[in-house]
């Protein structure tokens, strides 16, 4: 696997071609998920080979946004299937990478440890100090798509999402769960729930 080259290819493509109205699903988000996945991989004791599969999936997981937001995970897989053979990835590796990418689809249903790690990395910010700053980018993006029109709708959506979300890996539970609950309480307070 030419891991670095495969990653550089998709990151350059995303940097140049992602639409500007993607305030949240941006190159910064992909880099953030990559860094969270890297940290979780280390903490969860993945081998170097598994880590490369995971991090390849992290780089490709939102590539589908190049074509649109609808079913972007499937499109991300198609892009991976199209491009990764060029970098020496075999069919089995690409199939595993697609499984990892699909684990980020909401509601998350990871089927193995690598899928759990990327699912957690994709929503790592829910339990971090930058939760409100990152969340605001998603709010802006949903406004631009016409999905939401008020901050109150956004806060109600966040409450529903945070209440139904759970982390899968012991590392994410230990590092992020408590702070996520604090954020939930703060939003409920805003809404007077």
N, C-alpha and C positions, 0 to 999 in steps of 0.2 A: 504494500500500500504506500503510495506517495502522499502521505497524510498532509504534510505542509502545503504541497502544491494544490491538492484538492481543496483545502481550506482557503488558500489565497485566491483561487479561481472564483469561488462563490462569493467571498467577501468583496472582492473587486466589483463583481457583477452587481451585488446588492448596493454597494456604495454609489455606483453610477446610475443604476436603473430603478431603484425603489421610488415610488411616487412621494412627493413632498408632503401630502396630506396624511401620511402615516407617521403621526407624532409619537405613537407608542411602538408599533411594529417597524422599528427603524434599525439601522445598522448598530446603533447604541444598544438596543434591546438584544440583538443577536450576540454582541460582544459580552453583555451582562450575563446572558444565559450561559455562554461559553465559560466565563469565569466561575459562575456558580457551579456548573457541572464539573469543572476541573477541581474545585475545592471539595465537592461532595465525593468525587471519584477517589481522591486521596484519602479522605476521612473514612470512606466505606471500603477501602482496601482493594480497589480494582487492580487487575494486572495492567501492564503497559499496553497490551494488545486491546483489552476491553476498553481502556481509557481512550484509545484512538478511535474505536468504533463509536463510542459515546460522544466524543468531541466532534467527530465528523457529522453525526446527527445534529448536534447543537448548532453547528455552522449552517446546516441545510434546512433546519426545522421550519423556518418561515420563508424560505425561498419562493414558495408558492404565491406570496404576496406580489411577486413580480407580474403575475397574471391577474390577480384579484383576490379579494378576501374570501369569496365563496369557496368552500372545500379546499382551502389553501394547503392543508396537510397532505391531501392526495397529490396535489400539484407539486408540493415539495418533494414527495417521493418520486414522482415522475422525473423531476429535474435531477435528483440523485441517481436514479436508474440510467438516465441518459448520459450523465457526465462522469460518474465514478469509475466506470470501466476504463476510461482514458487514463486514470491514475492508478491502475493496477488492482482495483477492488474486484473481488470475485462475486459471483451470484449470491452465495450464502451470506457474505459480509454485507452486501447491499440489501438483502432481504432483512437482515437483523437491524440495519440502520433505518430502514423504512418502518419497522416495528417500533423502534425507539421514537422516530418522528411522530408516528400516529398516536403514541402515548400522551402527546401534548394536547390532543384534541379534547375539547370540553364536552361532557364531563370526562375527566381523566380516568382511564381504565388500563393502567399498565399491567403487563402480564409476566414481567420478570424484573430482576434487580436493575439492569441497565435502563429499562423503560421507567422504572420508579424514580431513578436518579434524574433523568431528563425532565420528567413530569414535575419533580420538586424544584429543579433548577429554573424551569420556565416560570414558576410562580414564587421564586425565592424572595422577591421584593415584598410579598405580603407580610413577612415577618421581619422586615428590616427598617432601619431608621429613615430611609428615603421613601417609605411607602406612599406618603401623600404626594411627594414630588413626582414619582413614577406614575402613580394613579391619575394625577392630573393630566398627564400626557395621554393616557387611555381615554379619559373623559373628553379631551379635545378631539381625539380621533373619532369617538362615537358620535360626538356632535357633528363632525364634518360628514359622517355617513348618514346622518339623520336618524340614528338609532335612539338618541336621547335628545331632549330639548331643554331640560332644567337640571340644576345642581341637586334638587330634591330627588328627582328620578334617579340620578347617578348614585346618590347616597343610599337609596332604597335597594338599588341593584347591588351595590357593594355589600350591604348587610346580608342579603340573600346569598351572595356568592361566598362571603367569608364564613357564614354559618354552615354552608354545605361543603366547603373545601376541607380537605385534610392532607397533611403531608404523609408520605409513604416510608421514607428512610428514617432510621433512628437518628442520623445526624441532623436532618432537617427538623425533625420533631424537637430535638434537644435545642437546636440553635434558633429556630424561628417560631415555634408554636406559641410560646408565651407572649411575645411581642405582637403576634398576629391578633391574639385575643384582646390586647390593649387597644389596637387599632379599631377592632370591631366595637368595643365599648365606647370609644371616642365618637365614632360615626353614629351610633345609637343615641348618644347624648345630644348630638347635633339635631337629630330627628325627633328628639324627646320620646324615644321608644322605651 
